[in-house]
Every structure is written in C-alpha cells, then in structure tokens.
Amino acid sequence: MTATTAGTAAPPPAHGDLTALDALALSAAIRDGAVSCREVMQEFLARVDRLNPHVNAIIALRDEGELLAEAGERDRMLRRGECLGRLHGLPHAVKDLCDVAGLATTKGSPLLTGNVPATDALHVQRIRDAGAVIIGKTNTPEFGLGSQTYNRVFGTTRNPYDPARCAGGSSGGAAAALALRMLPVADGTDFMGSLRNPAAFNNVIGFRPSYGRVPEPGFVAAPAVAGPMARSVADAAMLLSVMAGPDDGAPLAIEQDPARFAEALDRDHQGTRIAWVGDFDGYLATESGLLDLCRSSFQAFEQIGCTVEEALPAMPLAQVWETFLLWRHWLTAGALYPLYADPASRSQLKPEAVWEVERGLRLSAHDVYRAEEMRLHWYASVQELLRRYDFILAPSAQVFPFDANLPWPREIDGRPMDTYHRWMETVAPWSLTGLPVLNLPAGFDERGLPMGVQVIGRSHADLAVLRLGHAYDQATRWPGKVQPQLP
C-alpha cells in the first residue's frame, strides 16, 4: 500500500533549506561552519510559524528574540573553538511531561499551568549540555494518559498527513513536529506505547530504550522510560547517545558507555531470524488492512538478509493485559492521588485519570505482588521466544490515525474496546518486559495514512535493535520518501 493524497514523494531538498537536513548532517554543517546557529534557528522558527497552526504540535514557544540571542551565543562559542556537543545550536522542544527549568510543565492539566520547575529533568539537562537550544514544549495528553494528544490547556494535536485525524500520543506533539520538520530530533516518554504509536501515526522513528538506559530515579522498574524520536534511525541513535548513560541518582541505570550509539550502525544481517506475532492469532482486534500493511514490511527485512516467521510467546496475552492494568492502576494512583484526594482538583481531572486512580486505590498488597509475579512470568515467556529468534516484530497500533475529535476508538472491526487504552494493547506487552523496542515506518494505506511496526530486541541489546532498524531504514527511507503536504 502506498500514500495517495495526504503525502507525496519528497522532491530533492531546496538549496539552503536547512530544515530538510537530517540532524546528523545539520550538526556537522554547524560544527564545520557551513551554516550558523542563528541561520538554523531562523529557518526552524519560520517553519514553526507557518506549519504549527495546522497541527498544534509545539506549545509554549519561547520569545523569538531570546532564542536568536541564544543561537548567536552558540555561534560565538564556535568562533572561540568551543563546541558543546552533537546538538550544538540545534533547536529542541521538550515533551510537556518533562521538566525544563523556567518553562511551565503543565502535563496537559489545567491544575499545573503555574508549575514552573527550577531545574531540568536529567535527560533534558543532558540535551541542553550537548548544545541544544530549548525553544518550547511539545504537546501531550493530560498526564500522558491515552494515545490521543488532546488537553484542555493547549488543545488537540493533529496529524500532518490528515489534520482531521489525530497524531497519536502521548508523544503526539513530538511526532507531528518531526514529521513536519519543525524540529531536527525530539524526546519523548513511553509507558504503554507513547514513543511508538505516535511515531507510527506520523511516519517517523520512535525508540523505547531498555529500562535504565535513560536513567530514572527510584528502585522500582516502572514501565515508563524516556527515549528519542527522529526521522532516521541514525539520528535517533545520536540523540540516545546524549540522553543515555548511568547516573548516581538512578540506582537501576545501565552501566554502559552511551558513546556506542554515536558510532556507525552498519552491519550485515544475513541469517537474522525475526518472529512475527501479528494480532496474536486473532486475539487483538485490528482495523481492516492494517495487518496486511505491516506484513508488507517483511520484504524490506528480507531484502537486508532476514527471515520472518510467525511465532508467539507461550503466555496468553489476556493474562499479560491483566498484568499491565495492575501496574498502570498502581503507579497512576500513586502519582495522581494528591490531586484526586482534593474534591476541587478531582473535578478537573479527565475521566480516564479518575478511572485509573480509583482502580489503583482498590488494589491490595497481594494484587501488587501478583502483578510483579505475572510480569516475571511474561518476561520469561518472551525470553524463551528470543532464544529461538533474534528479534520480535509486531504492529505498532491496532488502528490507523482516527478522527481528532474522538477521545479514543470505542470499537475496532466491530469489537468493543472496554477501556480508553485497550485499542493500544499491541504495545503494552513489550513495555512490561523493559526490552528495547523500535518503531519503524511500514508505509501507508490507500487513504495516505501511516502505520508502523515494532522491533523488539533482547535484554539491553539496544544497539542491535538500532542496527537492524538502520538497515531497514536505509532500504525503505519512508520519512524522506513520503512527506506530509500542508499549505
């Protein structure tokens, strides 16, 4: 299946169009003195000014004069022989679930519009330390709940390939901004599928790294992680090299040098075996045509030397979903209980947030213990499959981008969805494993709507997943080949 009206084959980049460059090429051009940081900032801000009103992806945009002044300081640093890193002079917007010093972190909630942190989140500090200029935030659903980016603070983020449809979530603003080249790269977070679903809906790359790769504080390996998004796997790996690495404040961080992700990703994949799980033998409801489109990606994997076979983990997916719900209820209730406990603030929470908290409050200590036991059982089941195969392949969503005015799909192919996130069940199992998962674009349906596939790798094998994704990316080049066309 190929795009028709919503996206068209991309012409060669116009001379001087800096926003058309990959992040790696743009970074090199800045460091080599071929372009100035100020020129880069001007071009990206002009593109934001022209295109963002169509999709509402970038929010809380900072003053243009301040941003140009910061870009000018980056130029003066280069003239003094000082380069902060790979992101030196690149404009960057941070997902609005994550703290940026001096900018409001609303998390899409009217209750947090006055929440202005004094410090950056760790991965944001690393992005800033590598030379990026923070221009604002990217939109997210309220508290990141749901894979549809809308909230009462900033409104709805729309799909660049069809603005009547949604951009996915919860990193929907980041994905839409990338697709329209309003940002070179972007950060996101992923509890259920928030780096993968919006990437699939916007024809870009989203990488959920292994748990601990991008450090988080705490002694509980919660399903939520931060990770990179980009228009190429190589750009995503470069951003991961900035975001990743151990930290004293994160006891579960992976003790590996993140510089490995900035190295060349080329590798021979002859003989690589991939297990395709599809809809788990009919268990998952999927929109008509979606599985066929995802299967069309097999040709590219086979072209680079892989074989793809149907195979499933032994543990029934219904048990995995129950396990995911327990983790989701428990952790969401803990995070949002202070707002829920006050009737005044509770009345301002979206219904899905109230639903999560109330179910979390009903859990017993035994329920939480059982959730951990079942998660370990699922992990063992996936590990058994990965002893027979090098990677697992799965759809990144169960529906194509849907009506932007619809909070969530109530049914798929005639099958009712009993929760606000059941339609994203295809991504939840892999979040529980903590394994690295990469969304790769799979193409477009006859309406020109994008879709993607997930590549799941072995424990801590982030680099192997990125190398496979890079080879696929080089063979398909979907983000550059089919670009959204807005006025």
ZASELUM-316596 format. One line per field, with one value per residue (C-alpha): residue in one letter; chain; x, y, z. Coordinates in Angstrom, 3 decimals. Each point is the difference from the previous one (the first is absolute). Last residue first. Layout:
BEGIN
residuo <- [a|...]
cadena <- [A|...]
u <- [X|...]
v <- [Y|...]
w <- [Z|...]
END
This chain:
BEGIN
residuo <- [p|l|q|p|q|v|k|g|p|w|r|t|a|q|d|y|a|h|g|l|r|l|v|a|l|d|a|h|s|r|g|i|v|q|v|g|m|p|l|g|r|e|d|f|g|a|p|l|n|l|v|p|l|g|t|l|s|w|p|a|v|t|e|m|w|r|h|y|t|d|m|p|r|g|d|i|e|r|p|w|p|l|n|a|d|f|p|f|v|q|a|s|p|a|l|i|f|d|y|r|r|l|l|e|q|v|s|a|y|w|h|l|r|m|e|e|a|r|y|v|d|h|a|s|l|r|l|g|r|e|v|e|w|v|a|e|p|k|l|q|s|r|s|a|p|d|a|y|l|p|y|l|a|g|a|t|l|w|h|r|w|l|l|f|t|e|w|v|q|a|l|p|m|a|p|l|a|e|e|v|t|c|g|i|q|e|f|a|q|f|s|s|r|c|l|d|l|l|g|s|e|t|a|l|y|g|d|f|d|g|v|w|a|i|r|t|g|q|h|d|r|d|l|a|e|a|f|r|a|p|d|q|e|i|a|l|p|a|g|d|d|p|g|a|m|v|s|l|l|m|a|a|d|a|v|s|r|a|m|p|g|a|v|a|p|a|a|v|f|g|p|e|p|v|r|g|y|s|p|r|f|g|i|v|n|n|f|a|a|p|n|r|l|s|g|m|f|d|t|g|d|a|v|p|l|m|r|l|a|l|a|a|a|a|g|g|s|s|g|g|a|c|r|a|p|d|y|p|n|r|t|t|g|f|v|r|n|y|t|q|s|g|l|g|f|e|p|t|n|t|k|g|i|i|v|a|g|a|d|r|i|r|q|v|h|l|a|d|t|a|p|v|n|g|t|l|l|p|s|g|k|t|t|a|l|g|a|v|d|c|l|d|k|v|a|h|p|l|g|h|l|r|g|l|c|e|g|r|r|l|m|r|d|r|e|g|a|e|a|l|l|e|g|e|d|r|l|a|i|i|a|n|v|h|p|n|l|r|d|v|r|a|l|f|e|q|m|v|e|r|c|s|v|a|g|d|r|i|a|a|s|l|a|l|a|d|l|a|t|l|d|g|h|a|p|p|p|a|a|t|g|a|t|t|a|t|m]
cadena <- [A|A|A|A|A|A|A|A|A|A|A|A|A|A|A|A|A|A|A|A|A|A|A|A|A|A|A|A|A|A|A|A|A|A|A|A|A|A|A|A|A|A|A|A|A|A|A|A|A|A|A|A|A|A|A|A|A|A|A|A|A|A|A|A|A|A|A|A|A|A|A|A|A|A|A|A|A|A|A|A|A|A|A|A|A|A|A|A|A|A|A|A|A|A|A|A|A|A|A|A|A|A|A|A|A|A|A|A|A|A|A|A|A|A|A|A|A|A|A|A|A|A|A|A|A|A|A|A|A|A|A|A|A|A|A|A|A|A|A|A|A|A|A|A|A|A|A|A|A|A|A|A|A|A|A|A|A|A|A|A|A|A|A|A|A|A|A|A|A|A|A|A|A|A|A|A|A|A|A|A|A|A|A|A|A|A|A|A|A|A|A|A|A|A|A|A|A|A|A|A|A|A|A|A|A|A|A|A|A|A|A|A|A|A|A|A|A|A|A|A|A|A|A|A|A|A|A|A|A|A|A|A|A|A|A|A|A|A|A|A|A|A|A|A|A|A|A|A|A|A|A|A|A|A|A|A|A|A|A|A|A|A|A|A|A|A|A|A|A|A|A|A|A|A|A|A|A|A|A|A|A|A|A|A|A|A|A|A|A|A|A|A|A|A|A|A|A|A|A|A|A|A|A|A|A|A|A|A|A|A|A|A|A|A|A|A|A|A|A|A|A|A|A|A|A|A|A|A|A|A|A|A|A|A|A|A|A|A|A|A|A|A|A|A|A|A|A|A|A|A|A|A|A|A|A|A|A|A|A|A|A|A|A|A|A|A|A|A|A|A|A|A|A|A|A|A|A|A|A|A|A|A|A|A|A|A|A|A|A|A|A|A|A|A|A|A|A|A|A|A|A|A|A|A|A|A|A|A|A|A|A|A|A|A|A|A|A|A|A|A|A|A|A|A|A|A|A|A|A|A|A|A|A|A|A|A|A|A|A|A|A|A|A|A|A|A|A|A|A|A|A|A|A|A|A|A|A|A|A|A|A|A|A|A|A|A|A|A|A|A|A|A|A|A|A|A|A|A|A|A|A|A|A|A|A|A|A]
u <- [-0.198|0.561|1.508|1.267|3.159|0.333|3.531|1.841|-1.856|-0.306|3.683|-0.658|3.344|2.017|-2.636|0.038|3.802|-0.328|-2.703|2.241|2.827|-2.336|-1.243|3.574|0.998|-2.873|0.930|-0.531|-2.202|-0.857|-1.726|-3.540|-0.596|-3.366|-1.786|-1.421|-3.056|-0.643|-3.263|0.016|-3.595|1.137|2.079|3.498|3.446|1.648|1.754|2.310|-0.791|2.855|-0.302|2.756|-1.057|-1.571|-2.263|-3.148|0.273|0.059|-3.393|-1.623|0.676|-2.657|-2.557|-0.393|-3.750|-0.404|1.097|-3.233|-1.453|-2.615|0.674|-2.927|0.631|-1.673|3.276|1.383|-2.313|-0.229|3.048|1.377|-0.666|-1.605|0.376|3.259|-1.793|2.283|3.616|0.067|-1.094|1.646|3.310|3.749|-0.471|2.411|3.474|2.162|3.783|2.846|-2.264|0.111|1.448|-2.158|-3.142|1.182|0.816|-3.557|-1.433|2.462|-1.039|-3.665|0.610|1.984|-2.900|-2.408|2.020|0.222|-3.738|-0.629|1.947|-2.075|-3.230|1.221|0.633|-3.628|-1.315|-3.189|1.854|1.447|-3.452|-1.038|3.202|-0.302|-3.672|0.652|2.747|-2.239|-2.739|2.291|0.902|-1.585|-2.601|2.787|1.609|-2.926|-0.705|3.585|1.069|0.242|2.737|2.073|-0.833|1.497|3.425|-0.937|-3.198|1.890|2.563|-2.514|-2.549|2.625|1.745|-3.287|-1.155|3.206|-0.443|-3.581|1.256|2.700|-2.566|-2.112|3.165|0.248|3.580|1.746|1.600|-1.109|1.524|-0.607|3.229|2.136|3.389|2.627|2.612|-0.442|-2.597|-1.865|-0.535|-1.151|-2.435|-1.336|-1.227|-3.024|-1.138|-0.765|-2.221|-1.803|-0.496|-1.551|-2.352|-3.157|0.464|1.350|-1.550|2.682|-0.614|-0.034|3.095|2.015|-0.911|3.361|2.588|2.771|3.201|3.205|3.072|3.219|1.860|1.568|-0.216|3.366|0.642|0.064|-0.849|3.033|0.791|-2.086|-1.815|3.266|0.556|-2.640|2.662|-1.706|-1.046|-3.764|-1.883|-1.858|1.473|-0.885|1.334|3.615|-0.590|0.706|-0.136|-2.656|-1.420|2.936|0.763|-3.776|-0.049|2.580|-1.923|-3.163|1.902|1.338|-3.488|-1.283|-2.798|0.445|-1.348|2.125|-0.753|-1.442|-1.277|-3.220|-0.560|1.008|3.180|-0.381|3.082|-0.260|1.454|-0.175|3.005|-0.158|1.268|-1.618|-2.887|1.110|-0.647|-3.397|0.933|-2.322|0.701|-2.331|-3.022|-2.437|-2.442|2.826|2.080|-3.111|-0.478|3.651|1.360|-3.243|-0.540|-1.084|2.370|2.018|1.652|1.103|2.990|0.217|2.302|0.529|-3.145|-2.643|0.697|-3.715|0.347|2.135|-2.577|-2.724|2.054|0.888|-3.568|-1.304|2.362|-3.015|-1.098|-1.632|0.008|-3.777|-1.971|-1.614|3.513|0.733|3.660|1.148|-2.214|-1.565|0.952|-3.050|-0.414|2.606|-1.329|-3.112|1.856|0.386|2.683|-1.667|1.909|-1.435|1.226|3.105|-0.981|-2.594|0.854|3.315|1.173|3.630|1.821|1.995|3.095|2.675|3.344|2.045|3.693|0.740|-0.542|-3.584|-0.679|1.651|-2.085|-3.107|1.019|0.355|-3.219|0.861|-0.024|-2.023|-3.350|-2.906|-3.363|-2.505|-1.976|-0.044|-3.690|-1.022|1.637|1.900|3.072|0.210|3.781|0.432|3.361|2.774|1.952|-1.396|-1.849|-1.469|-3.658|-0.150|2.266|3.063|0.575|3.441|1.763|3.496|2.863|2.355|-1.938|3.023|2.031|0.826|2.371|2.559|2.609|-0.546|-1.876|-2.117|-0.917|-0.967|-2.393|-1.618|-0.422|-1.835|-2.342|-0.772|-0.735|-2.176|-1.982|-0.463|-1.166|-2.433|-1.715|-0.607|-2.579|-2.326|-1.357|1.349|-2.363|-3.062|-0.608|-0.905|1.171|3.424|0.660|0.938|1.338|1.765|1.637|1.164|1.328|1.951|1.521|0.955|1.540|2.174|1.171|0.855|1.924|2.115|0.469|3.053|2.060|1.108|-1.755|-3.245|0.123|0.803|-3.027|-2.220|1.263|-0.597|-3.430|-1.108|-0.272|-3.312|-0.212|3.128|-1.668|2.963|-0.501|-3.352|0.038|-0.612|-3.730|-1.869|-2.503|-3.427|-2.066|-3.710|-1.287|1.365|2.429|0.953|-1.266]
v <- [24.744|-3.503|-2.977|-2.769|-1.770|-3.353|-0.963|1.765|-1.670|-3.328|-0.570|-3.667|-1.839|2.488|-0.115|-3.806|0.033|2.657|-1.976|-3.071|2.133|1.728|-3.341|-1.267|3.193|-0.300|-3.566|0.616|-3.117|-1.329|2.012|1.016|1.549|1.757|0.665|3.209|1.594|3.113|1.235|0.815|-1.117|-3.138|-1.023|1.248|-1.406|-2.141|2.716|-1.484|0.060|-1.301|-2.011|-0.655|-2.426|1.159|-3.057|1.823|2.538|-2.872|-1.273|3.448|0.725|-2.194|0.902|3.455|-0.273|-0.977|3.525|1.784|-3.238|-2.562|0.224|-1.498|-2.409|1.014|0.350|2.126|1.619|3.038|1.641|2.734|3.654|0.552|3.549|-0.851|-2.679|-3.044|-0.760|-3.673|-2.644|-2.858|1.751|-0.626|-3.378|-2.691|-1.377|-2.018|-0.189|-2.539|-3.052|-3.335|1.319|3.074|-2.142|-1.329|3.539|1.055|-2.707|0.841|3.656|-1.018|-2.063|2.867|2.368|-2.523|-0.077|3.801|0.410|-2.690|2.035|3.065|-1.967|-1.512|3.468|0.769|2.030|2.029|3.326|-0.805|-0.466|3.401|1.581|-1.419|0.964|3.530|0.422|-1.320|2.439|3.016|1.719|3.371|-1.345|-1.711|3.394|1.262|-3.386|-0.146|-3.659|-0.315|2.606|-1.621|-3.459|0.777|-1.653|-2.929|-0.682|0.040|-2.505|-2.497|0.264|-0.380|-2.913|-1.831|0.773|-1.422|-3.257|-0.388|0.666|-2.661|-2.517|0.659|-0.385|-3.697|-0.980|-2.211|2.729|-0.045|-0.884|0.972|0.066|2.808|-0.724|2.703|0.855|3.702|-0.637|-2.359|2.840|2.240|-2.634|-0.661|3.612|-1.001|-2.003|3.289|1.068|-3.336|0.292|3.441|-0.756|-0.213|1.454|-2.389|-1.794|-1.933|-3.684|-1.046|-2.210|2.478|2.944|-0.104|-1.950|0.002|-1.709|1.248|-2.067|1.672|-2.165|2.884|3.148|1.569|3.139|3.780|2.000|2.295|1.337|2.521|-2.803|-1.340|3.333|-1.085|-1.752|-2.798|-0.283|-0.299|2.072|-1.767|2.121|3.283|2.991|-0.961|0.163|-2.523|0.845|0.941|3.327|1.091|-3.370|-0.399|3.154|-1.540|-3.279|1.865|1.847|-3.303|-1.521|2.793|2.546|0.253|-0.960|-0.689|-1.609|0.400|-3.019|-1.018|-3.713|0.484|-1.751|0.855|1.207|3.662|2.705|-0.393|-0.520|-0.182|-3.554|-1.104|-1.855|-0.889|2.750|0.862|1.342|1.993|0.556|1.981|-0.617|2.067|-2.640|-2.512|2.521|0.858|-3.708|-0.718|2.570|0.103|-3.729|-0.962|1.882|1.879|3.405|2.374|1.936|1.653|0.304|2.642|1.937|1.763|-2.602|-0.690|-3.661|1.034|2.447|-2.642|-2.551|2.390|1.223|-3.559|-1.206|-1.344|-0.609|-0.433|2.777|0.159|0.407|2.976|1.366|-2.800|-0.796|2.550|-1.631|2.341|1.027|0.938|2.841|1.891|0.027|-2.156|-2.987|-2.015|-2.397|-3.384|-3.019|0.181|1.304|2.172|2.015|1.770|-0.752|1.333|3.054|0.787|2.645|3.139|1.231|-1.836|0.748|-3.194|0.051|-3.426|1.433|0.835|-3.581|-1.283|2.352|-1.272|-3.597|0.857|2.001|3.674|2.205|2.876|-1.449|2.244|-1.496|2.813|-1.810|-3.119|-0.454|0.829|-3.322|-0.742|-1.092|3.703|0.296|3.767|1.176|1.443|-3.216|-2.656|-2.879|-2.882|-0.847|2.880|-1.736|2.152|2.228|0.186|2.446|-1.160|2.352|-2.655|-3.292|-2.229|1.637|3.184|1.402|2.638|1.187|3.661|0.411|-2.955|1.734|3.145|-2.046|-1.555|3.536|0.941|-2.940|1.229|3.490|-1.488|-1.864|3.062|2.085|-2.691|-0.144|-3.568|-2.368|-1.321|-2.646|-1.876|-2.528|2.135|-1.593|2.684|2.931|-1.718|0.322|3.588|1.267|-3.299|0.227|3.553|-1.142|-2.791|2.339|2.680|-2.518|-1.515|3.422|0.929|-3.234|0.952|-2.027|-1.527|0.577|-3.631|-0.420|1.388|-2.123|-3.090|0.553|0.496|-3.226|-1.945|1.582|-0.980|2.973|1.289|2.701|1.607|0.858|1.788|-1.536|-1.737|-3.590|-2.533|-0.593|-2.119|-2.520|1.163|-0.231|0.430|-0.752|-3.436|-1.791|-3.575|-3.481]
w <- [2.796|1.414|-1.830|2.239|-1.188|-1.737|-1.044|2.810|2.876|-1.910|-0.746|-0.887|-0.333|2.063|2.729|0.003|0.444|2.713|1.799|0.136|1.380|2.463|1.337|0.385|1.807|2.448|0.930|3.732|0.202|-3.446|-2.695|-0.938|-3.449|-0.124|-3.286|-1.413|-1.599|-2.062|-1.568|-3.735|-0.512|-1.885|3.011|0.710|0.706|2.687|2.008|2.651|3.698|2.152|3.209|2.571|2.755|3.281|-0.190|1.143|-2.802|-2.508|1.098|-0.234|-3.689|-1.665|2.682|-1.545|-0.654|3.652|0.974|0.915|1.343|-1.102|-3.743|-1.901|-2.926|-3.261|-1.930|2.814|2.523|2.261|-1.550|2.271|0.813|-3.447|-1.324|-1.765|-2.016|-0.354|-0.882|-1.090|2.473|1.899|0.581|-0.215|-1.704|1.240|-0.838|2.399|-0.307|-0.044|0.092|1.849|3.264|-0.514|0.325|3.364|1.096|-0.811|2.262|2.762|-0.140|0.164|3.154|1.546|-0.692|1.526|3.215|0.170|-0.550|2.623|2.562|-0.858|0.366|3.299|1.394|-0.824|-2.896|0.371|0.000|-3.409|-1.435|1.247|-1.306|-3.522|-0.373|1.304|-2.592|-2.780|1.001|-0.501|3.268|0.785|2.447|1.905|0.595|2.037|1.606|1.375|0.238|-3.792|-0.288|2.771|-1.478|-3.414|0.215|2.233|-1.890|-3.277|1.309|1.360|-2.809|-2.748|1.692|0.546|-3.537|-1.467|1.885|-1.248|-3.536|0.385|1.188|-3.109|-2.093|0.833|0.995|-2.586|-2.093|-3.645|-3.383|-3.629|-1.994|-1.442|-1.587|-0.100|-2.642|-0.699|-2.723|2.341|2.453|-2.857|-1.277|3.494|0.192|-2.095|3.020|1.769|-2.895|0.036|3.753|-0.330|-2.888|2.106|3.467|2.595|2.988|1.868|0.818|-3.665|0.109|2.011|-2.262|-1.792|2.007|-2.649|1.199|-1.674|-0.886|-1.179|-2.525|-1.904|2.104|-0.900|2.050|-0.440|3.121|0.023|3.490|1.957|1.843|1.410|1.773|2.553|2.124|1.923|3.658|-0.521|2.579|2.799|2.823|-1.740|1.966|-0.655|-3.748|-2.732|-3.715|-2.546|-1.216|-2.181|-1.621|-0.373|-2.122|-2.344|-0.135|-0.977|-2.749|-1.357|0.112|-2.218|0.326|3.759|3.415|3.070|3.371|3.476|1.938|1.771|0.777|3.653|1.065|3.693|1.922|-0.881|-2.240|-3.778|-2.225|-3.804|-0.527|3.257|-1.659|-3.504|-2.532|-1.537|-3.418|-2.244|-3.697|-2.254|-2.235|2.112|1.327|0.467|1.981|2.008|0.886|0.776|2.449|1.989|0.043|3.505|2.246|-2.631|0.176|-2.731|-1.258|-3.401|-3.009|-2.729|0.959|-2.135|-2.650|-0.563|1.007|2.961|1.353|-0.380|1.942|2.825|0.402|0.068|2.724|1.929|-2.485|-3.363|-2.600|-0.430|-3.210|-1.715|-0.505|-2.519|-0.662|2.606|2.661|2.508|3.529|2.044|2.493|2.020|3.555|-0.266|-1.394|-3.198|-1.196|-0.568|1.272|3.483|3.331|-0.383|3.067|-2.188|-3.612|-1.357|-1.945|-0.718|2.046|-0.684|-1.875|1.995|-1.669|-0.316|0.897|1.443|3.497|-0.987|-1.085|3.178|2.126|-1.766|0.746|3.692|0.319|0.028|3.089|1.449|-1.006|-1.070|1.037|-0.484|-2.696|2.159|0.874|-3.575|-0.943|-3.219|1.922|0.958|0.247|-0.160|-1.293|2.207|0.371|-2.297|1.640|-1.998|-0.649|-2.469|-2.499|-0.576|-3.043|-1.622|-2.315|-1.002|0.873|1.357|0.022|-0.638|2.742|1.881|-2.601|1.047|-2.506|0.806|-3.286|1.059|3.260|-1.881|-2.119|3.092|1.358|-3.193|0.471|3.501|-1.376|-2.729|2.648|2.176|-2.962|-1.096|3.396|1.168|-1.472|2.727|-2.380|-3.001|-1.621|-0.700|-3.445|-2.535|2.158|0.190|-3.722|-0.808|3.342|0.643|-3.410|0.683|3.372|-1.705|-2.564|2.515|2.405|-2.709|-1.147|3.599|0.504|-2.997|-3.155|-1.722|3.168|0.258|3.363|-1.395|-3.160|2.073|2.228|-3.046|-1.563|3.221|0.486|-3.493|-2.334|-1.352|2.699|-1.459|-3.272|-1.616|-3.395|-0.089|1.212|-2.812|-0.483|2.567|-1.315|1.042|3.159|0.708|-3.494|-0.867|2.250|-0.802|0.784]
END
